[in-house]
Amino acid sequence: MEGIVNFSDWQKLDLKVGQIIEVEDIEGADKLYKLTINLGDKKQVVCAGIKQYYEKKELKNKKIILFANLEPKIIRGIKSEGMLLAAGSQEKNKCVLISPEKDIEVGSRVS
């Protein structure tokens, strides 16, 4: 196991259900999409390296889980304001976005 996280650290994470409302290519980036995520009360932009796993049409309107309070980072000149949760297998070259099992409102907190 790679380190233990105490409960107070876990409580700092703001994981929310979001819906991808816009998917854009990023010039010169063969692995990245620029995604606009609706969180209900606001929208956030995220750069995600999932281009080799998902077509744009698969992502449009997809509900996902977003790490919404990750420190923003500038990626290819774009302010990325979070991170999508995904499961991946490097040896099998797979990446699957984590999404709610049933329909739930965007902005719902994941705990």
Secondary structure, 3 states (H helix, E strand, C coil): CCCCCCHHHHHHCCEEEEEEEEEEECCCCCCCEEEEEECCCCEEEEEECCCCCCCHHHHCCCEEEEECCCCCEEECCEEECCEECEEEECCCCEEEECCCCCCCCCCCECC
